[in-house]
Amino acid sequence: VSGFGYGPYLNVHHPPFIMYPKPEKEMAPLVKLIKRQGIFVPAAEAIKKRVTIPVIVSGRLDPVIGEWILRNGKADLIGIVRRIMADPDLPNKVISGKLDEIAPCTACDECFGRLAEQKTVNCRINSALGNELEYRIKPAQQRKKVVVVGGGPAGMQAARIAALRGH
């Protein structure tokens, strides 16, 4: 494990790397390391060479990288946890070839940070996470023409929800 560069953080049970807007100075090297996409793939590949049971790997993987890992025999299964929380429809979008429609996980760690604090899970991308029943998108009783002013995250979400409701 020391070869992976964790240094003095090896004995930390759950490192507090979930700090916003930026980590404390001494945690910055660990945060940079952990947030690197596919960081655990070399370890999974090494483990796979030594065991006969299936090996799963995760670590900011997306469907394209996940497919590459599987095709190249680096692991047997891919864990895409946070990306599924950010976009629960991700598997259907992958199957139908709509990769450009996947809502991206930004690796902000809002989800796991709240879990570590034993709080209800939240997601900065998927506001319905943890509240799916309350946030169920229902068809509008009367269709309307809607104009969304602003193309930032809130404007895009407003346009998306309006379209899903049939406006």
C-alpha positions in Angstrom: 0.0 0.0 0.0 2.9 2.4 0.7 3.8 2.3 -3.0 0.5 4.0 -3.8 1.7 7.3 -2.1 -0.6 7.5 0.9 2.3 8.4 3.1 1.3 9.6 6.6 -2.4 9.0 5.9 -2.2 5.2 6.0 -3.5 4.8 9.5 -6.4 7.3 9.1 -9.7 5.4 9.4 -11.7 7.8 7.2 -9.6 10.7 6.0 -11.5 14.0 6.1 -10.8 14.7 2.5 -14.3 15.9 1.9 -13.7 19.6 2.4 -15.3 22.4 0.5 -14.2 24.6 -1.2 -10.7 23.2 -0.8 -9.0 20.7 1.5 -6.8 21.7 4.4 -3.2 22.2 3.3 -1.8 19.0 4.7 -4.6 16.9 3.1 -4.1 18.3 -0.4 -1.7 15.6 -1.6 -4.1 12.8 -0.5 -7.1 14.6 -2.1 -5.2 14.9 -5.4 -4.3 11.2 -5.3 -7.7 9.9 -4.4 -9.5 12.0 -7.0 -7.4 10.7 -9.8 -9.5 8.7 -12.2 -8.8 4.9 -12.1 -6.4 5.1 -9.3 -7.2 1.6 -8.1 -6.9 -0.1 -11.5 -3.2 -1.1 -11.1 -4.0 -2.7 -7.7 -7.1 -4.5 -9.1 -5.0 -5.9 -11.9 -2.3 -7.1 -9.5 -4.9 -8.8 -7.3 -6.6 -10.4 -10.3 -3.3 -12.1 -11.2 -3.1 -13.7 -7.8 -6.7 -14.8 -7.1 -9.3 -17.0 -8.7 -12.4 -15.0 -7.6 -13.8 -12.1 -9.4 -12.2 -8.7 -8.8 -14.1 -5.4 -8.8 -12.5 -2.0 -9.2 -13.9 1.5 -8.7 -12.4 5.0 -8.4 -14.1 7.7 -10.5 -14.5 5.3 -13.5 -16.9 6.2 -16.3 -18.5 3.8 -18.7 -15.9 4.2 -21.4 -12.9 3.6 -19.1 -14.9 0.8 -17.4 -15.3 -0.9 -20.8 -11.6 -0.6 -21.5 -10.7 -2.1 -18.1 -13.0 -5.1 -18.7 -11.8 -5.7 -22.3 -8.2 -5.5 -21.2 -8.7 -8.0 -18.3 -7.7 -5.5 -15.6 -10.7 -6.4 -13.5 -13.9 -8.6 -13.7 -16.4 -6.0 -12.5 -16.6 -2.2 -12.5 -18.0 -0.2 -9.6 -19.6 3.0 -10.7 -21.2 4.1 -7.4 -21.2 7.9 -7.4 -22.0 8.2 -11.1 -25.1 6.0 -10.5 -26.1 8.3 -7.7 -25.6 11.4 -9.9 -27.5 9.8 -12.8 -29.6 6.7 -11.8 -30.5 6.2 -15.5 -26.8 5.8 -16.4 -27.0 2.0 -17.3 -30.0 2.7 -19.7 -28.1 5.6 -21.3 -25.1 3.4 -21.8 -27.1 0.6 -23.3 -28.9 2.9 -25.7 -25.6 4.7 -26.7 -26.6 8.0 -25.2 -23.3 8.6 -23.4 -23.5 12.4 -24.0 -26.7 12.5 -22.0 -25.2 11.1 -18.8 -25.3 13.6 -15.9 -21.6 13.6 -14.8 -20.5 13.1 -11.2 -18.2 15.9 -10.3 -16.5 13.9 -7.5 -17.4 16.6 -5.0 -17.9 13.9 -2.4 -21.1 15.4 -1.0 -22.6 12.0 -1.0 -19.9 10.0 0.9 -19.1 13.0 3.1 -22.7 13.0 4.4 -22.6 9.2 4.8 -19.4 9.4 6.8 -21.2 11.9 9.1 -24.2 9.5 9.3 -26.5 12.0 7.6 -28.9 11.5 4.7 -27.1 11.2 1.4 -27.2 14.2 -1.0 -25.8 14.8 -4.4 -25.0 18.2 -6.0 -25.9 16.9 -9.4 -29.0 14.8 -8.6 -31.1 16.8 -6.1 -33.6 14.0 -5.9 -31.1 11.5 -4.4 -32.5 10.3 -1.1 -35.8 12.0 -1.7 -37.0 10.1 -4.8 -40.6 9.8 -3.7 -40.9 13.5 -2.9 -39.1 14.6 -6.1 -41.0 12.3 -8.5 -41.4 14.2 -11.8 -45.1 14.0 -12.8 -46.5 15.0 -16.2 -48.0 18.5 -16.2 -51.8 18.6 -16.1 -51.7 21.4 -18.7 -48.8 21.7 -21.2 -47.3 25.2 -21.4 -44.7 27.0 -23.4 -41.8 27.6 -21.1 -38.8 30.0 -21.5 -35.7 29.5 -19.4 -33.5 32.5 -19.1 -29.9 31.5 -18.2 -27.9 28.5 -19.3 -26.1 27.7 -16.1 -26.7 24.5 -14.1 -30.0 25.8 -12.6 -31.3 26.9 -16.0 -30.3 23.6 -17.6 -32.1 21.7 -14.8 -35.2 23.9 -15.1 -35.3 23.2 -18.8 -34.8 19.5 -18.3 -37.5 19.2 -15.7 -39.9 21.3 -17.8 -39.3 19.0 -20.8 -39.8 15.9 -18.7 -43.1 17.2 -17.5 -44.3 17.7 -21.1 -43.9 21.5 -21.5 
